Amino acid sequence: MKKMSLSNRHMIVKCLFAIHIICLAICAFLLFTLSRSEHLRWGLGYIIVWGTILSALLLCFLINKQFKHWLLLKIYCVVFFLANATLGVVTQGLGLDTLFLPPKYCSDGDYLIRRRIDSEPFVNIVLLKNEGIIEKLIATYYYPTADSIKVYEDKGAIVIYCSKDNSYTDSLGCIEPLYNHLANENDIKALARELKVDIDRKSFQF
C-alpha cells in the first residue's frame, strides 16, 4: 500500500481542520442559544458534536513534522479530544445525554415527549415542539415516562397517558397545562369528564 503523498495529506488535514473549526463554532452557538432540553431536529446537534470530537482525533494521527507548528497543533488536538471525550463519557454516564439524543417516548403532531437531559429531581420528561429545524422546549412534567399524549391547543392543555407503574396518579391519564397558560376551568373539567382522566390541579392552579 502506497504511503499518502504530502500534498494529499495537507489537503485532508486542511479539510478536517476546517470541519473541526466549523463544528466547534456551531457547538458554541447552540450552547448559548438553546436551552439544555432543546435540540436540533433529527439529531443534527449530536452529529455536529461527534464531528468536532472525531475530527480532532483524526488530526492527531495525520499531523506530523511536515506541518508548520505541528507540535502545537498536535498538542491542541490531543488535549481537545481527551478532554471532551472524557467529559462526554462522564456526563453521559450521569444521564445528561451529551453524546446521544435523549429517547423520544411519544408524539402528537408537531409535539413530542423526550426524557429530560438534566438531573433536576422529579422532572423527568419534557414537551417539545418541532419549529423549523429546532425541537423547542414547551414545558416540563413530573412523570418518569409517557406512553402517549394528546394535545388540545385550543384548551391550553395536554393529556399525558402512562401505565400505573409510571404514573403519579390513580388514573392512566392526566391533564396538564400547555405553554404555562391559565386554561378555562370549565373547559378542563369538561375534558376530564369526557376522557375520564385526572386533572393536575396544582399545575392549573384552580
C-alpha positions in Angstrom: 0.0 0.0 0.0 1.5 3.3 -1.1 2.1 6.0 1.5 -0.1 9.1 1.4 1.6 11.8 -0.6 2.4 15.1 1.2 0.0 17.1 -0.9 -2.8 14.7 -0.2 -2.1 14.7 3.5 -2.0 18.5 3.5 -5.4 18.6 1.7 -7.0 16.1 4.1 -5.6 18.0 7.2 -6.9 21.3 5.9 -10.4 19.8 5.2 -10.5 18.2 8.6 -9.4 21.3 10.4 -12.0 23.3 8.6 -14.7 20.8 9.6 -13.4 20.9 13.2 -13.5 24.7 13.4 -16.9 25.0 11.8 -18.4 22.3 14.0 -16.8 23.9 17.1 -18.3 27.3 16.2 -21.8 25.8 15.7 -21.5 24.0 19.0 -20.6 27.2 20.8 -23.5 29.0 19.0 -26.0 26.3 20.0 -24.7 26.2 23.6 -25.7 29.9 24.1 -28.9 29.9 22.0 -30.7 26.6 23.0 -31.7 25.5 26.5 -30.4 22.3 27.9 -33.5 20.4 26.9 -33.8 21.8 23.3 -32.3 20.1 20.3 -31.8 20.4 16.6 -34.1 18.0 14.9 -33.0 14.6 13.5 -30.1 14.6 16.0 -28.2 17.1 13.9 -26.7 18.7 17.0 -25.2 15.4 18.1 -23.8 14.8 14.7 -22.0 18.2 14.9 -20.7 17.3 18.4 -19.3 14.0 17.1 -17.9 15.7 14.1 -16.0 18.1 16.4 -14.6 15.4 18.6 -13.7 12.8 15.9 -12.1 15.4 13.6 -9.7 16.3 16.4 -8.9 12.5 16.8 -8.1 12.1 13.1 -5.9 15.2 13.1 -3.9 13.7 16.0 -2.8 10.9 13.6 -2.4 13.0 10.4 -0.4 15.9 11.7 3.4 15.3 11.7 6.7 17.2 11.5 6.0 18.2 7.8 3.4 20.7 9.0 4.1 24.2 10.3 3.6 24.5 14.1 2.9 20.8 14.1 3.7 20.3 17.7 1.3 23.0 18.9 -1.4 21.6 16.6 -0.9 18.1 17.8 -1.0 19.1 21.4 -4.2 21.0 20.8 -5.9 18.1 19.1 -4.8 15.5 21.7 -5.9 17.7 24.6 -9.1 18.7 22.9 -10.0 15.1 22.1 -9.1 13.6 25.5 -10.8 16.4 27.5 -14.1 16.4 25.5 -14.2 12.6 25.1 -13.7 12.2 28.9 -16.2 14.9 29.7 -18.8 13.4 27.3 -18.4 9.9 28.7 -18.7 11.1 32.3 -21.7 13.3 31.7 -23.4 10.7 29.6 -22.9 8.2 32.4 -24.6 10.7 34.7 -27.6 10.8 32.5 -27.1 14.2 30.9 -27.2 12.9 27.3 -24.3 14.9 26.0 -23.3 12.4 23.3 -26.6 10.8 22.3 -30.0 12.2 21.7 -32.3 11.5 24.7 -35.0 8.9 23.9 -38.4 10.0 22.4 -41.3 8.5 24.3 -44.3 9.6 22.1 -45.6 12.3 19.9 -48.8 14.1 18.7 -48.4 16.1 15.5 -45.5 18.5 16.0 -45.4 17.9 19.7 -43.2 15.2 21.3 -42.1 13.9 24.6 -38.4 13.2 25.5 -36.5 12.4 28.6 -35.2 15.4 30.4 -31.5 15.7 30.0 -30.5 17.1 33.4 -30.7 15.8 36.9 -33.3 18.1 38.4 -35.3 16.0 40.9 -38.6 14.6 39.8 -38.7 16.4 36.5 -38.3 13.5 34.1 -39.9 14.4 30.8 -40.1 17.5 28.6 -42.7 18.5 26.0 -41.0 19.8 22.8 -42.5 21.2 19.6 -41.0 21.0 16.1 -40.3 24.5 14.9 -38.2 24.5 11.7 -35.1 22.6 12.5 -35.4 23.0 16.3 -37.2 21.0 18.9 -38.4 23.9 21.0 -39.0 23.4 24.7 -42.6 24.0 25.7 -43.0 22.5 29.2 -41.6 20.0 31.8 -43.7 17.5 33.6 -43.3 15.3 36.7 -43.6 11.8 35.1 -40.9 9.1 34.8 -42.1 8.4 31.2 -45.1 8.7 28.9 -46.8 6.1 26.7 -48.8 8.6 24.6 -50.0 12.2 24.6 -52.9 14.2 23.1 -52.5 18.0 22.8 -55.5 20.3 22.9 -54.1 23.7 21.8 -57.5 25.4 21.8 -57.9 24.5 25.5 -54.3 25.1 26.5 -54.0 21.5 27.8 -52.2 18.2 27.1 -53.3 14.8 28.3 -50.4 12.5 29.3 -51.1 8.8 29.3 -48.9 6.3 31.1 -49.1 3.0 32.8 -49.9 2.9 36.6 -46.3 1.9 37.3 -45.1 5.2 35.7 -47.9 7.5 36.9 -48.1 9.6 40.0 -51.9 9.5 39.8 -54.5 6.7 40.1 -55.6 7.3 36.5 -53.9 6.2 33.4 -54.2 9.7 32.0 -53.8 13.2 33.5 -54.5 16.7 32.1 -51.6 19.1 32.3 -51.3 22.8 31.3 -49.8 23.7 27.9 -47.5 26.7 27.4 -48.0 27.5 31.1 -51.2 29.4 30.2 -54.1 29.6 32.5 -56.8 27.4 30.9 -60.5 27.8 31.3 -61.5 25.8 34.4 -64.9 24.7 32.9 -63.3 23.5 29.7 -60.7 21.5 31.5 -63.2 19.9 33.8 -65.4 19.0 30.8 -62.5 17.5 29.0 -61.6 15.4 32.1 -65.1 14.1 32.3 -65.2 13.3 28.6 -61.8 11.4 28.6 -62.2 10.0 32.2 -58.8 11.3 33.3 -57.5 13.2 36.2 -56.6 16.9 36.4 -53.3 18.1 37.8 -54.9 20.9 39.9 -51.7 22.2 41.3 -50.4 22.9 37.8 -53.6 24.5 36.7 -53.9 26.5 39.9 -57.7 26.1 40.3 
